[in-house]
Amino acid sequence: MKLIDSHCHLYDFYNNGDLEKVLTRASGANVKHLVAIGTSPQDFEINCSLAKNFSNINYTVGVHPLFHGESVPNFEPYLTADKTPIAIGEIGLDYHSLPADSRDEIVAAQKNLFIAQLRAAKKCGLPVALHSREAFADTFALVAESGISGGKILFHCYGYGVEEMRAINELGAYVSFSGTITYKNAHVLREALRIANKDRLLIETDCPYLAPVPHRGEANEPSFLVHTARFIEEFFSNDCAGILDKIFDNTVQFFHLKIQ
């Protein structure tokens, strides 16, 4: 088994001085490569530095929709750096628990930020790692309007159902599942996973969040990806042999990784 964590947040591990131990545990769990995801300019420089210092780490740049009050950053210094990002992300829309009295304003701000970053991604030709929570219709519509091909779009930490998965399959986009797929009550997610395009399927931790069973409730880390991988391997055991090899290859293909 060889694995790639296609979406992890290493900022806290770095700041707490735990990164070396986390990477050692990841290697011991056969997690061979990690994609450190950007959420705001605060983590861009750290992620870029990590990618320079560790051959098994790549990084992305992007502003998360929860930081909708921030202006669109200038990605250009990173696009011309010694170690360049491999995607724009995570960007998108998140309508979960928005306050009623300011919902329209927040939605508008998120959309404006999302559109600007989609334009930046199209201009530089990089793939896009999407965050979409309780906002599928708007996310999908803005992606379609962007003119970015489906093969450059990744819906990270999939949290929707079968109908949304069918739309993603038709678009030709990629989709990634996190540890939530292992949860006992994740019936809707598992039905969506069953019909996912196996040539567009990835896995992730989204650490330090969403630890899989048997670590649910703990701080997540890249080594825990093995539990999600084993769950998916068992899930497809009767109809898709070698699914983990396929997921590995899909991840390399989407991000254009060069793994040593």
C-alpha positions as CSV (number, residue, x, y, z in Angstrom):
1,M,0.0,0.0,0.0
2,K,1.3,3.5,-0.9
3,L,-0.8,6.6,-0.2
4,I,-0.9,10.3,-0.8
5,D,-2.7,12.7,1.5
6,S,-4.2,14.9,-1.1
7,H,-5.4,17.5,1.4
8,C,-3.8,18.3,4.8
9,H,-3.2,21.3,6.9
10,L,0.3,21.3,8.4
11,Y,0.4,24.8,9.8
12,D,-0.4,23.8,13.4
13,F,2.0,20.9,13.5
14,Y,4.8,23.2,12.3
15,N,4.0,25.9,14.9
16,N,3.7,23.4,17.7
17,G,7.1,21.8,16.8
18,D,5.4,18.4,16.0
19,L,5.9,18.3,12.3
20,E,8.9,16.0,12.3
21,K,7.1,13.4,14.4
22,V,4.0,13.7,12.3
23,L,6.0,13.1,9.1
24,T,7.8,10.1,10.6
25,R,4.4,8.6,11.6
26,A,3.1,9.3,8.1
27,S,6.0,7.5,6.5
28,G,5.5,4.6,8.8
29,A,1.9,4.3,7.6
30,N,3.0,4.4,3.9
31,V,1.8,7.9,3.3
32,K,4.4,8.7,0.8
33,H,3.4,12.2,-0.2
34,L,1.4,15.2,1.3
35,V,-0.3,18.2,-0.3
36,A,-0.2,21.1,2.2
37,I,-3.3,23.2,1.5
38,G,-3.5,26.9,1.6
39,T,-6.3,28.7,3.4
40,S,-5.1,32.3,3.7
41,P,-1.9,34.3,3.2
42,Q,-0.9,33.4,6.8
43,D,0.0,29.9,5.7
44,F,1.3,30.4,2.2
45,E,4.9,31.1,3.2
46,I,5.1,28.3,5.7
47,N,3.7,25.8,3.2
48,C,6.1,27.0,0.5
49,S,9.0,26.6,3.0
50,L,7.9,23.1,3.9
51,A,7.8,22.2,0.2
52,K,11.3,23.5,-0.2
53,N,12.6,21.6,2.8
54,F,10.8,18.3,2.4
55,S,10.8,16.4,-1.0
56,N,7.5,14.6,-0.1
57,I,5.5,17.8,0.4
58,N,3.9,20.0,-2.2
59,Y,1.6,23.0,-1.5
60,T,-1.3,25.1,-2.8
61,V,-2.3,28.7,-2.4
62,G,-5.8,29.9,-1.9
63,V,-8.2,31.7,0.4
64,H,-10.8,29.6,2.2
65,P,-14.4,31.0,1.9
66,L,-14.6,31.5,5.7
67,F,-11.9,34.2,5.2
68,H,-14.3,36.0,2.8
69,G,-13.4,39.4,4.4
70,E,-9.8,39.2,3.0
71,S,-8.9,40.6,-0.4
72,V,-7.7,38.3,-3.1
73,P,-3.9,37.8,-2.5
74,N,-1.3,38.3,-5.1
75,F,-0.3,34.7,-6.1
76,E,2.4,35.9,-8.5
77,P,5.4,35.7,-6.1
78,Y,4.6,32.0,-5.4
79,L,4.0,31.2,-9.1
80,T,7.5,32.4,-9.9
81,A,9.2,31.1,-6.7
82,D,11.8,28.3,-6.6
83,K,9.1,26.0,-5.3
84,T,5.8,26.8,-7.0
85,P,2.3,25.7,-5.9
86,I,0.7,22.8,-7.6
87,A,-2.9,24.1,-7.3
88,I,-5.1,27.0,-6.3
89,G,-7.0,26.1,-3.2
90,E,-8.8,25.6,-1.1
91,I,-11.3,28.0,-2.5
92,G,-15.1,27.9,-2.8
93,L,-18.3,28.5,-0.9
94,D,-19.4,27.6,2.7
95,Y,-23.0,28.4,3.7
96,H,-23.0,26.4,6.9
97,S,-24.5,28.2,9.9
98,L,-24.4,31.7,8.4
99,P,-26.1,34.3,10.5
100,A,-29.5,35.2,9.2
101,D,-29.1,39.0,9.5
102,S,-25.9,39.0,7.3
103,R,-26.3,35.9,5.2
104,D,-26.8,37.7,1.9
105,E,-23.7,39.9,2.4
106,I,-21.5,37.0,3.4
107,V,-22.7,34.9,0.4
108,A,-22.0,37.8,-1.9
109,A,-18.5,38.2,-0.5
110,Q,-17.7,34.5,-0.7
111,K,-18.9,34.4,-4.3
112,N,-16.8,37.5,-5.3
113,L,-13.7,35.9,-3.6
114,F,-14.3,32.6,-5.3
115,I,-14.8,34.1,-8.7
116,A,-11.6,36.1,-8.5
117,Q,-9.6,33.1,-7.5
118,L,-11.1,30.9,-10.2
119,R,-10.0,33.6,-12.7
120,A,-6.5,33.5,-11.2
121,A,-6.5,29.7,-11.5
122,K,-7.6,29.8,-15.2
123,K,-5.0,32.4,-16.0
124,C,-2.1,30.4,-14.5
125,G,-3.4,27.1,-15.7
126,L,-3.3,25.4,-12.3
127,P,-5.9,22.9,-11.0
128,V,-8.4,23.9,-8.3
129,A,-9.0,22.3,-4.9
130,L,-12.6,23.2,-4.0
131,H,-14.3,23.7,-0.7
132,S,-18.1,23.4,-0.9
133,R,-20.3,23.0,2.1
134,E,-24.1,23.4,1.8
135,A,-23.5,25.3,-1.4
136,F,-23.4,22.8,-4.2
137,A,-25.6,24.5,-6.7
138,D,-23.8,27.8,-6.5
139,T,-20.4,26.2,-6.4
140,F,-21.1,24.1,-9.5
141,A,-22.6,27.1,-11.4
142,L,-19.6,29.3,-10.7
143,V,-17.2,26.5,-11.7
144,A,-19.1,26.0,-15.0
145,E,-19.1,29.8,-15.7
146,S,-15.3,29.9,-15.0
147,G,-14.6,28.0,-18.2
148,I,-12.1,25.7,-16.3
149,S,-12.3,22.2,-17.5
150,G,-13.6,19.5,-15.2
151,G,-10.3,17.7,-15.3
152,K,-8.8,20.6,-13.4
153,I,-11.4,20.6,-10.6
154,L,-11.3,18.7,-7.4
155,F,-14.2,18.7,-4.9
156,H,-12.3,18.1,-1.6
157,C,-13.8,16.4,1.5
158,Y,-17.0,15.3,-0.4
159,G,-20.1,15.9,1.7
160,Y,-23.0,15.6,-0.7
161,G,-25.2,12.8,-2.1
162,V,-25.8,10.8,-5.2
163,E,-27.3,13.5,-7.4
164,E,-24.4,15.8,-6.8
165,M,-22.0,13.0,-7.5
166,R,-23.7,12.4,-10.8
167,A,-23.2,16.0,-11.7
168,I,-19.5,15.9,-10.8
169,N,-19.1,12.7,-12.9
170,E,-20.7,14.4,-15.9
171,L,-18.4,17.4,-15.5
172,G,-15.4,15.1,-15.4
173,A,-14.2,16.6,-12.1
174,Y,-12.2,14.8,-9.4
175,V,-13.6,14.1,-5.9
176,S,-11.9,13.3,-2.6
177,F,-13.2,11.5,0.4
178,S,-12.0,12.1,4.0
179,G,-12.3,10.2,7.2
180,T,-16.0,11.0,7.3
181,I,-16.7,8.1,5.0
182,T,-15.8,5.8,7.9
183,Y,-18.4,7.2,10.2
184,K,-21.3,4.9,11.2
185,N,-24.0,7.3,10.1
186,A,-22.3,8.2,6.7
187,H,-24.9,6.3,4.6
188,V,-25.5,9.1,2.1
189,L,-21.7,9.5,1.6
190,R,-21.2,5.8,1.0
191,E,-24.0,5.7,-1.7
192,A,-22.2,8.7,-3.4
193,L,-18.9,6.9,-3.2
194,R,-20.4,3.8,-4.8
195,I,-21.1,5.7,-8.0
196,A,-18.0,7.9,-8.0
197,N,-15.9,7.8,-11.1
198,K,-13.0,5.5,-10.0
199,D,-10.7,7.3,-12.4
200,R,-11.4,10.6,-10.6
201,L,-11.3,9.4,-7.0
202,L,-8.8,10.7,-4.3
203,I,-8.6,10.4,-0.5
204,E,-7.4,12.8,2.1
205,T,-7.2,13.5,5.9
206,D,-8.1,17.2,6.0
207,C,-6.1,17.0,9.2
208,P,-6.1,18.1,11.9
209,Y,-9.9,17.8,11.4
210,L,-12.2,14.8,10.7
211,A,-10.2,11.9,12.0
212,P,-11.4,8.6,10.7
213,V,-12.6,5.7,12.8
214,P,-11.0,4.4,15.1
215,H,-9.6,7.9,15.9
216,R,-12.8,9.8,15.6
217,G,-12.8,12.7,18.0
218,E,-9.0,12.9,18.1
219,A,-6.8,15.4,16.3
220,N,-6.3,14.0,12.9
221,E,-2.9,13.6,11.2
222,P,-1.6,12.2,7.8
223,S,-0.8,8.7,9.3
224,F,-4.5,8.2,9.9
225,L,-5.1,8.2,6.2
226,V,-4.5,4.5,6.3
227,H,-7.8,3.9,8.0
228,T,-9.7,5.7,5.3
229,A,-7.8,3.8,2.7
230,R,-8.5,0.4,4.2
231,F,-12.2,1.3,4.5
232,I,-12.4,2.2,0.8
233,E,-10.4,-0.8,-0.2
234,E,-12.9,-3.1,1.7
235,F,-15.9,-1.1,0.3
236,F,-14.8,-1.8,-3.3
237,S,-13.4,-5.3,-2.6
238,N,-16.0,-7.1,-4.7
239,D,-16.0,-4.8,-7.8
240,C,-12.8,-2.8,-8.1
241,A,-9.5,-4.6,-7.4
242,G,-6.5,-2.4,-7.0
243,I,-8.6,0.7,-6.0
244,L,-5.8,2.1,-3.8
245,D,-3.3,2.0,-6.6
246,K,-5.8,3.7,-8.8
247,I,-6.4,6.4,-6.2
248,F,-2.6,6.9,-5.9
249,D,-2.3,7.3,-9.7
250,N,-5.3,9.7,-9.8
251,T,-3.7,11.9,-7.3
252,V,-0.4,12.0,-9.2
253,Q,-2.3,12.8,-12.4
254,F,-4.5,15.6,-10.9
255,F,-1.7,17.5,-9.2
256,H,1.0,16.6,-11.8
257,L,3.1,15.3,-8.9
258,K,6.7,14.2,-9.4
259,I,7.2,11.6,-6.7
260,Q,10.7,10.3,-6.1
